[in-house]
Amino acid sequence: MTQLESVKGIGPKKAQNIIDYRKKTPFTSVDDLTKVKGFGKKTVDKMRKELRVGPAPKAVPVKTAPAKKVPVKPATTKPAVKPKPASSAAKPADSTTAK
């Protein structure tokens, strides 16, 4: 029933009507849906692309690619900004100092 309700325009009541009809008379074409209570030609024409007659399709397992291992770099303790090296040049003498 859930699969039927996934079609736009088919709710729980219409889905049940389809199931009840199908138990009595199997569908031979999508047009047979017009014989079900609640379905007219216009309604069937709107849904035609989403409908098919036949056994339910088998579920196909989805294959996924294995996850890639990404190397993780260890955290560093280095500072984000390198400190400037101290100047090795001598400071000029202050001219105001007493001699």
trRosetta pair geometry for C-beta under 8 A, 3 or more apart (Angstrom, degrees):
i j d omega theta_ij theta_ji phi_ij phi_ji
1 4 5.7 -55 -156 35 39 112
1 5 6.3 34 150 -17 70 108
1 12 7.2 37 171 -133 123 68
1 15 4.8 96 -156 146 82 133
1 16 7.0 15 -126 -71 122 64
1 19 6.6 -35 -88 -48 89 141
2 5 5.6 -59 -146 40 33 110
2 6 6.7 45 151 -34 64 98
3 6 5.8 -45 -157 15 34 117
3 56 7.2 27 138 -128 177 121
4 7 6.3 -49 -175 17 44 110
4 10 5.3 -102 156 138 82 144
4 14 7.6 -154 149 105 118 85
4 15 3.9 137 99 -127 131 101
4 18 5.8 -178 -140 60 149 146
4 19 7.5 -118 -18 -47 160 94
5 10 5.7 -134 -109 109 38 92
5 11 6.4 40 -129 -143 95 27
5 12 6.4 9 -94 -72 129 54
5 15 5.1 -39 -58 -58 82 146
6 10 8.0 -2 49 67 34 112
7 10 4.5 41 74 20 100 122
7 47 5.8 55 170 -151 123 118
7 50 4.8 146 -130 124 99 136
7 51 6.7 40 -122 -69 150 84
8 47 7.1 -166 71 -106 74 88
8 50 7.0 140 25 -12 82 166
9 14 7.6 -42 135 68 66 169
9 43 6.4 171 169 -162 139 93
9 46 6.4 112 -50 102 163 123
9 47 5.5 -119 58 -72 137 116
10 14 4.7 -125 -143 92 69 126
10 15 5.5 96 163 -63 106 82
10 18 7.4 -3 -147 -17 129 139
10 47 7.3 74 -34 -121 104 150
11 14 5.6 89 47 19 63 100
11 15 6.8 -116 105 -8 29 97
12 15 5.6 -58 -144 37 27 114
12 16 6.4 27 158 -19 64 106
13 16 5.9 -56 -152 34 29 109
13 17 6.5 31 149 -20 63 104
13 38 7.1 157 120 -88 101 165
14 17 5.4 -50 -149 34 37 115
14 18 6.5 40 151 -21 66 101
14 36 7.8 88 -162 132 77 125
14 38 5.0 -138 -107 115 90 146
14 39 7.2 104 -150 -55 112 95
15 18 5.7 -51 -153 32 33 112
15 19 6.5 31 150 -18 64 105
16 19 5.6 -53 -147 37 35 112
16 20 6.2 36 154 -20 67 105
17 20 5.8 -53 -145 37 29 111
17 21 6.3 28 156 -17 64 107
17 36 5.2 117 137 176 106 106
17 37 5.0 -121 -150 62 136 89
17 38 5.5 130 43 24 170 125
17 39 7.8 177 109 -14 134 102
18 21 5.9 -58 -149 39 28 109
18 22 6.1 28 155 -22 65 112
18 33 7.2 -13 -113 -130 103 92
18 36 5.6 11 -92 -144 59 161
19 22 5.7 -57 -144 37 28 113
19 23 6.6 36 155 -27 62 101
20 23 5.9 -50 -155 24 30 114
20 24 7.2 16 153 -7 61 105
21 24 6.1 -68 -160 41 36 104
21 25 6.3 -43 170 51 74 91
21 35 6.8 144 -157 103 140 94
21 36 4.7 -98 -23 -103 161 96
21 37 7.9 179 -58 10 121 76
22 25 7.2 -86 -126 73 24 51
22 26 6.4 43 -158 -114 71 46
22 27 6.3 -38 -109 -21 91 94
25 32 7.7 -144 121 -176 113 130
25 35 7.8 -41 80 107 142 145
27 30 7.6 45 173 -89 130 27
27 32 4.5 177 -139 72 81 140
27 33 7.0 19 -123 -58 131 71
27 53 4.7 -129 116 -129 113 117
28 32 5.9 112 39 -44 68 139
28 53 6.6 62 149 158 13 157
29 32 5.5 127 61 -15 65 93
29 53 5.8 -126 -123 0 18 155
30 33 5.9 -25 177 -2 55 117
30 44 6.5 144 148 -175 93 110
30 48 5.9 97 142 -131 154 77
30 51 4.9 116 -127 110 117 123
30 52 7.1 -52 -72 -113 108 25
30 53 5.9 -141 -57 -31 60 105
31 34 6.0 -23 -180 4 61 112
31 44 6.7 96 -118 152 44 154
32 35 5.6 -39 -176 19 61 116
32 36 7.9 66 134 -23 69 95
32 53 7.4 78 30 -96 119 142
33 36 5.5 -42 -165 18 54 117
33 39 5.0 -84 148 145 87 160
33 44 5.0 149 83 -109 118 118
33 47 7.9 -90 117 77 164 129
33 51 7.1 -38 -39 -172 153 163
34 39 5.6 -128 -110 118 35 99
34 40 6.4 40 -137 -153 89 26
34 41 5.7 18 -109 -73 132 60
34 44 5.5 -67 -64 -23 84 148
35 39 7.9 -4 43 73 29 113
36 39 4.8 40 72 24 92 124
38 43 7.9 -100 141 109 63 173
39 43 5.1 -134 -146 86 63 132
39 44 5.7 72 177 -57 109 94
40 43 5.1 96 51 10 68 104
40 44 7.1 -135 97 -3 34 91
41 44 5.9 -60 -148 39 29 109
41 45 6.1 31 155 -22 66 108
42 45 5.7 -54 -146 35 30 113
42 46 6.6 32 155 -21 63 104
43 46 5.9 -55 -154 31 31 111
43 47 6.6 9 156 -2 64 112
44 47 6.0 -70 -148 48 31 100
44 48 6.3 63 151 -66 66 85
44 51 7.8 -57 -158 28 75 158
45 48 5.6 -17 -148 -24 32 120
47 50 5.4 -71 -172 49 71 105
47 51 5.4 58 134 -24 97 118
48 51 6.0 -74 -141 40 28 106
73 76 8.0 -19 143 -33 109 94
79 82 6.9 141 79 -88 105 35
79 83 7.3 47 66 -31 153 84
93 97 7.1 -95 172 30 93 129
94 97 4.8 92 85 -24 100 106
